[in-house]
């Protein structure tokens, strides 16, 4: 009998005696570059330039494109024609040229010249035979960032809106803008936060749905909300938000609170409120968020509402960890989930959008060294990455408004939430970037939990998956892949809005619309483009559709509980919602 062949064990990574010095140097550089590795972008530029230099046909196309754009610009020299659209238009999310002054000369010509240059570079950085697609995208990203710096909208003498405001106010807008610039610079240096605007206080104006903290460990607080109906659905709801954000995005103002809406529909709602990790929690792992987070919360909910399954809801990264937990439960024949809702949550990261521009081996190593030094990834460092993806609107338009027009940011509930930043523990974030983003293990059959690989196709609980049309964090086609890697009963919704505004999409919003479809268990796969053609838009919010779906997956109703928590089982109310962790800075 032949003995089994044991594969050779991989050689351990060499340990260099002075690697601490190397990591410290990279950590310092990473802080200066907001965690962006210069090597990745230099490599992308060199790859693009080298392939372009060996493509005479492509070079000829660029010459022809330049000639075409130049001819179009010449037709605009006399001014825009009222009966025809200008040849070059800004992208839908680019609001820099909305002022009517841009329709007059010479501003119109400057605007068109900038957009023509942008058009040429977009054409020049399209995929080229032999060029790695990610390097083409990175080159395009770099060019856009450079062009945005020199946009005519950024210069007072070239921007008609700034000139008009300066003449109208006698220059007061520039004085007030200078004050805003000094304030922002000081805030950046000191990492101080502005006080919460009047009318946006946590627990009073925001996150004010009545409830109690009924469980707490080092990782999270579990909030149970007070019923507002005489009877409640038998199965409770457990919401798992992302720890990259504070939970109250789902409990903003009373009129747009998802939590409040669900409670009013007769559901018993529990929400996880994650801690804001410090350097002392740098070793928190992705597995800790599953075991001490999702599974611990599920255990507490089962104790408070015994003998009932649970509707589990995950948002963004919370949806990813919920999918991992659900697949693990399916593998272990744990059938405590009545349904699973995934909101703007990805399980496959092969097409994770423009965030992939910041994920390769060099980028991840850069971030790892920065987190190794400080113990976590701070939210301002993440926020700069998200802002750079939409720099036209999120950086430059805002800068013009604050520093040249002298306008203060208008406070909104979502704006206050966005400024309430959180951190990501070093070990967990490294595992997330490497295991999910970089190596895409979850859908490649290489993601192991407790030493055994899990598979999403094992999930039998019905799934309600929600994607948003303009999401640049979890692109809807990436979220749609949930249908590709599961076999269970699945309802898919594509709603208007972005990563946050599409989810916080309360009934009564006149701009809301969505598409919805149902895929029964075992049905054949339909691609996203074909799906889009088959499912027409519906007006209104997707929340009622979801509430009806949850009700249909529930077994009935029962009298509302008279008290929150379960004191007899060791889970008495600890303090009123929103709890303590949400206030951690």
C-alpha positions in Angstrom: 0.0 0.0 0.0 1.5 3.3 -1.1 1.9 5.9 1.7 0.1 9.1 1.2 2.3 11.9 -0.2 2.6 14.8 2.1 2.9 18.1 0.2 6.0 20.2 1.1 5.4 22.8 3.7 5.9 26.4 2.5 9.0 28.0 3.5 8.4 30.5 6.3 8.8 34.2 5.4 12.3 35.3 6.1 12.7 37.5 9.2 15.0 40.4 8.6 16.8 41.8 11.7 16.0 45.4 10.8 12.5 45.0 9.4 11.1 47.1 12.3 13.1 50.1 10.9 11.6 49.4 7.5 8.1 49.2 8.8 8.5 52.4 10.8 9.7 54.2 7.7 6.8 53.0 5.6 4.4 53.9 8.4 5.7 57.5 8.4 5.4 57.7 4.6 1.9 56.2 4.7 0.7 58.9 7.1 2.0 61.5 4.7 0.3 59.9 1.7 -2.9 58.9 3.5 -2.0 55.3 3.2 -1.6 55.4 -0.6 1.5 53.5 -1.8 3.5 55.5 -4.4 4.9 52.3 -5.8 1.5 51.1 -7.0 0.8 54.3 -8.9 4.3 54.7 -10.3 4.1 51.1 -11.5 0.7 51.8 -13.1 2.0 54.9 -14.9 5.1 53.1 -16.2 3.0 50.2 -17.4 0.6 52.5 -19.3 3.4 54.6 -20.8 5.4 51.6 -22.0 2.5 49.9 -23.7 1.4 53.2 -25.2 4.8 53.8 -26.6 4.6 50.4 -28.5 1.1 51.1 -29.9 1.4 53.3 -33.0 -2.2 52.7 -34.0 -3.4 53.8 -30.6 -1.2 56.9 -30.8 -2.8 57.7 -34.1 -6.3 57.4 -32.5 -5.2 59.9 -29.8 -4.0 62.4 -32.4 -7.4 62.1 -34.2 -9.2 62.5 -30.9 -7.2 65.6 -30.1 -8.0 67.1 -33.5 -11.7 66.3 -33.1 -11.8 67.9 -29.7 -10.0 71.0 -30.9 -12.5 71.4 -33.8 -15.4 71.1 -31.4 -13.8 73.7 -29.2 -13.4 76.1 -32.1 -17.2 76.0 -32.6 -17.7 77.1 -29.0 -15.5 80.2 -29.3 -18.4 82.4 -30.3 -20.4 81.2 -27.3 -22.9 78.4 -26.6 -25.8 77.8 -29.0 -29.1 77.9 -27.3 -30.6 75.2 -29.6 -27.8 72.6 -29.1 -26.1 71.0 -26.1 -22.4 71.8 -25.7 -20.1 69.0 -27.0 -18.5 68.3 -23.6 -20.6 67.8 -20.5 -19.5 67.2 -16.9 -20.3 63.8 -15.3 -23.6 63.4 -13.4 -21.9 63.8 -10.0 -19.8 66.8 -11.0 -21.5 69.9 -9.8 -18.6 72.4 -10.4 -20.1 74.0 -13.5 -23.8 74.4 -12.5 -23.7 78.2 -12.1 -25.3 80.0 -15.1 -22.2 82.2 -15.5 -20.4 79.2 -17.1 -22.7 79.7 -20.1 -21.1 83.1 -20.9 -17.8 83.8 -22.5 -14.9 83.5 -21.8 -16.0 81.2 -18.9 -17.8 78.8 -21.3 -14.7 78.3 -23.4 -12.6 77.6 -20.3 -15.1 75.1 -19.1 -15.3 73.4 -22.4 -11.5 73.3 -22.8 -11.2 71.6 -19.4 -13.8 69.1 -20.2 -12.3 68.4 -23.6 -8.9 67.7 -22.0 -10.7 65.4 -19.5 -12.4 63.6 -22.3 -9.1 63.1 -24.2 -7.4 61.7 -21.1 -10.3 59.4 -20.4 -10.0 58.1 -23.9 -6.2 57.8 -23.6 -6.4 55.7 -20.4 -9.0 53.2 -21.8 -7.8 49.5 -21.6 -4.9 48.8 -24.0 -4.0 45.4 -25.3 -1.4 43.9 -23.0 -1.9 46.6 -20.3 -3.1 45.3 -17.0 -6.7 46.6 -16.5 -6.1 47.8 -13.0 -3.1 49.8 -14.2 -5.2 51.5 -16.8 -7.8 52.4 -14.1 -5.1 53.7 -11.8 -3.5 55.8 -14.5 -7.0 57.3 -15.3 -7.5 57.9 -11.6 -4.1 59.7 -11.3 -4.9 61.9 -14.4 -8.3 62.8 -13.0 -6.8 63.8 -9.7 -4.2 66.0 -11.5 -6.8 67.6 -13.8 -9.2 68.3 -10.9 -6.4 70.4 -9.2 -6.2 72.7 -12.3 -9.9 72.9 -13.0 -10.9 76.6 -13.8 -13.6 76.3 -11.2 -10.9 76.3 -8.5 -9.5 79.7 -9.4 -11.3 82.9 -8.3 -10.4 84.8 -11.5 -11.7 82.0 -13.7 -14.8 81.1 -11.8 -17.9 83.3 -12.6 -19.7 82.2 -9.4 -16.8 83.4 -7.2 -16.4 86.7 -9.2 -20.2 87.4 -8.9 -20.1 86.7 -5.1 -17.0 88.8 -4.6 -18.6 91.8 -6.4 -21.9 91.3 -4.7 -20.5 91.1 -1.1 -17.5 93.5 -1.6 -15.0 90.7 -0.9 -16.6 89.5 2.3 -17.0 86.0 0.9 -13.2 85.8 0.5 -12.6 87.0 4.1 -15.1 84.5 5.5 -13.6 81.8 3.3 -10.2 82.5 4.7 -11.6 82.0 8.2 -13.1 78.7 7.1 -9.8 77.6 5.6 -7.9 78.5 8.8 -10.5 76.6 10.9 -10.3 73.5 8.8 -6.4 73.6 8.8 -6.3 73.8 12.6 -8.9 71.0 12.9 -6.8 68.8 10.6 -3.6 69.4 12.6 -5.2 69.0 16.0 -7.7 66.2 15.0 -10.3 68.2 16.9 -14.0 67.9 16.1 -16.6 70.6 15.6 -19.4 70.6 18.2 -22.6 69.0 17.2 -25.0 71.6 15.7 -28.1 72.5 17.6 -30.9 70.1 16.8 -28.6 67.1 16.1 -27.8 65.8 19.5 -27.4 62.0 19.9 -30.2 60.5 22.0 -32.4 63.6 21.7 -32.6 64.5 18.0 -30.7 61.6 16.4 -30.7 57.9 17.5 -33.7 58.8 19.6 -36.0 55.8 19.1 -36.9 54.6 22.6 -35.0 51.4 23.8 -32.6 49.9 26.2 -29.1 48.4 26.1 -29.7 44.8 27.1 -26.3 43.2 26.6 -22.7 44.5 26.6 -19.3 43.1 26.1 -16.0 44.6 25.1 -16.9 44.6 21.4 -20.5 45.9 21.2 -23.7 46.9 23.0 -27.0 45.3 22.0 -30.0 47.7 21.9 -33.5 46.4 22.1 -36.2 48.9 21.0 -39.5 49.4 22.9 -42.5 48.1 21.0 -45.0 50.7 19.6 -47.8 48.3 18.7 -50.0 46.1 20.8 -48.8 43.0 19.1 -45.4 42.2 17.5 -44.2 39.6 15.0 -43.1 36.5 16.6 -39.6 36.6 15.0 -37.4 39.5 16.1 -35.0 41.4 13.9 -31.3 41.6 14.6 -29.4 44.4 12.7 -25.7 44.1 12.2 -24.2 47.4 11.0 -20.7 47.9 9.7 -18.1 48.8 12.3 -16.6 51.3 9.8 -19.6 53.5 10.7 -21.7 54.1 13.8 -25.0 52.2 13.9 -27.3 55.3 14.0 -27.2 55.7 10.2 -30.2 53.4 10.6 -31.7 55.5 13.4 -31.2 59.1 12.2 -34.0 61.6 12.6 -37.4 60.3 13.5 -38.7 60.8 10.0 -36.0 58.8 8.3 -35.2 56.2 11.0 -35.2 52.6 9.6 -35.3 51.3 13.2 -38.4 53.4 14.1 -40.1 52.4 10.8 -39.6 48.7 11.6 -40.8 49.1 15.2 -43.9 50.9 13.9 -44.6 47.9 11.6 -44.8 45.6 14.6 -41.3 44.1 14.7 -39.2 43.6 17.8 -35.9 45.2 16.7 -32.4 44.7 18.1 -29.3 46.6 16.9 -25.6 46.0 17.5 -23.8 49.2 18.5 -20.1 48.5 18.0 -17.3 49.9 20.2 -14.9 52.4 18.6 -11.6 50.4 18.9 -8.5 51.9 20.3 -4.8 50.9 20.0 -5.3 48.5 22.9 -7.7 46.5 20.7 -5.4 46.3 17.7 -5.4 42.5 17.8 -9.2 42.2 17.3 -9.7 39.7 14.4 -12.4 39.3 11.8 -13.3 36.1 13.6 -13.8 38.1 16.8 -16.5 40.1 15.1 -18.2 36.9 14.1 -18.0 35.1 17.5 -18.0 37.9 20.0 -20.2 40.1 17.8 -22.8 38.4 15.5 -23.0 35.1 17.4 -23.0 36.7 20.8 -25.7 39.1 19.8 -27.8 36.2 18.3 -27.4 34.3 21.5 -28.7 37.3 23.6 -31.6 37.8 21.2 -32.5 34.1 21.5 -32.5 34.4 25.3 -34.7 37.5 25.3 -37.1 36.1 22.6 -36.8 32.3 23.2 -38.0 29.6 20.9 -38.1 31.9 17.9 -35.9 32.2 14.8 -34.4 35.6 14.0 -34.5 37.9 11.0 -30.9 38.9 10.6 -30.0 42.1 8.7 -26.5 43.2 7.7 -25.4 46.6 6.3 -22.2 47.1 4.3 -19.3 45.3 6.1 -21.9 44.1 8.6 -23.6 42.3 5.8 -20.4 40.6 4.8 -19.7 39.3 8.3 -23.4 38.3 8.6 -23.0 36.2 5.3 -19.9 34.6 6.8 -21.8 33.8 10.0 -24.8 32.5 8.1 -22.7 30.2 5.9 -20.9 28.9 9.0 -24.2 28.3 10.8 -25.5 26.4 7.7 -22.4 24.3 7.7 -22.9 23.5 11.4 -26.6 22.8 10.9 -27.6 25.8 13.1 -31.0 26.8 11.8 -31.8 29.9 14.0 -32.2 32.3 11.1 -35.6 33.0 9.7 -34.3 35.2 7.0 -31.2 37.2 5.9 -31.2 40.7 4.6 -28.0 42.1 3.1 -28.0 45.8 2.4 -25.2 47.3 0.2 -23.1 44.3 1.2 -20.6 42.4 -1.0 -19.7 38.7 -0.7 -17.6 38.8 -3.9 -14.9 41.4 -4.4 -13.7 40.8 -7.9 -15.6 43.8 -9.1 -15.6 45.9 -6.0 -15.4 49.2 -7.9 -13.0 52.0 -7.6 -11.9 51.0 -4.1 -9.9 48.3 -5.8 -7.6 51.1 -7.0 -6.3 51.1 -3.4 -5.9 47.4 -2.9 -2.8 45.5 -4.1 0.1 43.9 -2.3 2.0 47.2 -2.0 -1.1 49.2 -0.9 -2.0 46.6 1.7 1.5 46.4 3.1 1.6 50.2 3.3 -1.7 50.2 5.3 -0.6 47.3 7.5 2.6 49.2 8.5 0.6 52.3 9.3 -1.8 50.3 11.4 1.1 48.4 13.0 2.5 51.7 14.2 -0.8 53.2 15.5 -2.9 50.1 16.2 -5.8 51.0 14.0 -6.9 52.7 10.8 -8.5 56.0 11.6 -11.7 57.0 9.9 -10.2 60.3 8.5 -7.7 58.1 6.7 -10.5 56.1 5.2 -12.6 59.1 4.5 -9.9 60.7 2.4 -9.9 57.5 0.2 -13.7 57.6 -0.3 -13.5 61.4 -1.0 -10.7 61.0 -3.6 -12.9 58.6 -5.6 -15.5 61.5 -6.1 -13.0 64.3 -5.7 -14.9 66.6 -8.1 -17.8 66.8 -5.7 -16.6 65.7 -2.3 -13.3 67.7 -2.3 -13.2 70.5 -4.9 -16.8 71.6 -5.0 -16.9 71.8 -1.2 -13.6 73.6 -1.1 -14.9 76.3 -3.5 -18.1 76.7 -1.4 -16.2 77.0 1.9 -13.0 78.9 1.0 -14.0 81.1 -1.9 -17.8 81.6 -1.5 -17.5 81.7 2.3 -20.4 79.4 2.8 -20.8 77.2 5.9 -21.7 73.5 5.5 -25.4 73.2 6.0 -26.0 70.8 8.9 -27.9 67.6 8.1 -28.5 64.4 10.1 -26.5 62.4 7.7 -23.7 65.0 7.6 -23.4 64.9 11.4 -23.3 61.1 11.2 -20.5 61.2 8.5 -18.4 63.4 10.7 -18.8 61.1 13.7 -15.8 59.0 12.7 -14.7 55.5 13.8 -11.6 53.4 13.7 -10.8 49.9 12.3 -8.6 47.6 14.4 -5.3 46.7 12.7 -5.5 42.9 12.6 -9.1 42.8 11.5 -8.7 45.4 8.7 -5.6 43.6 7.4 -7.5 40.3 7.3 -10.4 42.0 5.6 -8.2 43.6 2.9 -6.1 40.5 2.3 -8.6 37.7 2.7 -11.6 39.4 1.1 -10.6 42.3 -1.1 -7.1 41.1 -2.3 -7.6 37.3 -2.4 -11.5 37.1 -2.7 -11.5 34.0 -0.6 -15.2 33.9 0.4 -16.5 33.1 -3.1 -13.3 31.2 -4.2 -13.9 28.4 -1.7 -10.9 29.4 0.4 -12.4 31.2 3.4 -12.1 29.0 6.4 -13.9 29.4 9.8 -12.6 27.3 12.7 -10.4 25.3 10.3 -13.1 24.4 7.8 -14.0 26.2 4.5 -17.5 27.6 4.3 -19.7 28.0 1.2 -22.5 30.6 0.7 -24.5 28.0 -1.3 -25.1 26.1 1.9 -27.3 28.9 3.2 -31.0 27.8 3.0 -32.6 30.8 4.8 -34.3 33.2 2.3 -32.3 36.2 1.4 -33.4 39.8 0.7 -30.5 41.6 -1.0 -30.5 45.4 -1.6 -28.1 47.3 -3.9 -28.0 51.0 -4.7 -27.6 52.4 -8.2 -24.8 55.0 -7.6 -22.9 53.1 -4.9 -19.1 53.7 -5.3 -18.3 51.6 -2.2 -20.3 48.5 -3.0 -21.2 48.8 -6.7 -24.6 47.3 -7.5 -23.3 44.7 -10.0 -20.9 43.5 -7.3 -23.7 43.2 -4.8 -25.8 41.4 -7.5 -23.3 38.6 -7.4 -25.0 37.3 -4.3 -27.3 35.6 -6.8 -24.4 33.9 -8.4 -23.0 32.3 -5.3 -26.3 31.3 -3.5 -29.0 28.8 -4.3 -31.7 29.8 -1.8 -34.9 31.7 -2.2 -33.7 35.3 -3.0 -35.3 38.6 -3.5 -33.1 41.3 -5.1 -33.8 45.0 -4.9 -32.0 47.8 -6.8 -32.9 51.2 -5.4 -32.1 54.7 -6.4 -29.4 56.6 -4.4 -25.9 55.8 -3.2 -24.4 53.7 -0.4 -26.1 55.6 2.3 -28.9 57.6 0.7 -30.2 54.5 -1.1 -30.5 52.5 2.2 -31.9 55.5 4.2 -34.7 55.8 1.8 -37.8 56.4 3.8 -41.4 56.3 2.4 -42.6 59.6 1.2 -39.4 60.6 -0.6 -40.6 61.8 -4.1 -37.3 60.9 -5.7 -37.3 57.3 -4.5 -37.7 54.4 -7.0 -36.6 50.8 -7.1 -36.6 47.5 -9.0 -37.4 44.2 -7.4 -37.3 40.5 -8.5 -37.8 37.1 -6.9 -35.6 34.1 -7.6 -36.9 30.8 -6.3 -34.7 28.2 -4.9 -32.6 26.5 -7.6 -33.6 28.9 -10.4 -31.1 29.5 -13.2 -28.8 32.5 -13.0 -29.7 35.7 -14.9 -26.9 38.3 -15.6 -27.2 41.8 -14.2 -27.8 43.5 -17.6 -30.6 41.0 -18.5 -32.0 41.5 -15.1 -32.1 45.3 -15.6 -34.1 44.9 -18.8 -36.6 42.5 -17.3 -37.5 44.6 -14.2 -39.0 48.0 -14.5 -38.7 50.9 -12.1 -41.3 51.3 -9.4 -41.9 54.6 -7.7 -41.5 54.9 -4.0 -39.3 53.5 -1.2 -38.3 49.9 -1.0 -38.9 49.8 2.8 -42.6 48.8 2.5 -41.6 46.0 0.0 -39.1 44.8 2.6 -41.5 45.0 5.5 -44.1 43.0 3.6 -41.4 40.4 2.8 -40.3 40.1 6.4 -43.9 39.8 7.5 -44.4 37.0 4.9 -41.4 35.2 6.4 -42.8 35.5 10.0 -44.9 32.8 11.6 -47.5 35.1 13.2 -47.9 37.7 16.0 -47.8 37.7 19.8 -48.5 40.3 22.5 -45.9 43.0 22.9 -43.5 42.4 25.8 -44.1 44.5 28.9 -40.4 44.8 29.7 -37.3 44.9 27.7 -34.4 42.4 28.1 -34.7 39.2 30.1 -33.8 39.9 33.7 -34.6 36.3 34.8 -32.0 35.1 32.3 -29.3 37.5 33.3 -30.1 40.1 30.6 -31.7 43.1 32.4 -31.8 46.6 30.9 -28.4 48.3 31.4 -29.1 51.8 30.3 -31.3 53.7 27.9 -30.6 53.8 24.1 -28.5 54.8 22.4 -26.1 53.5 25.0 -22.5 54.4 25.8 -20.4 53.0 22.9 -22.0 55.3 20.3 -20.5 58.3 22.2 -16.9 56.9 22.1 -14.6 59.3 20.2 
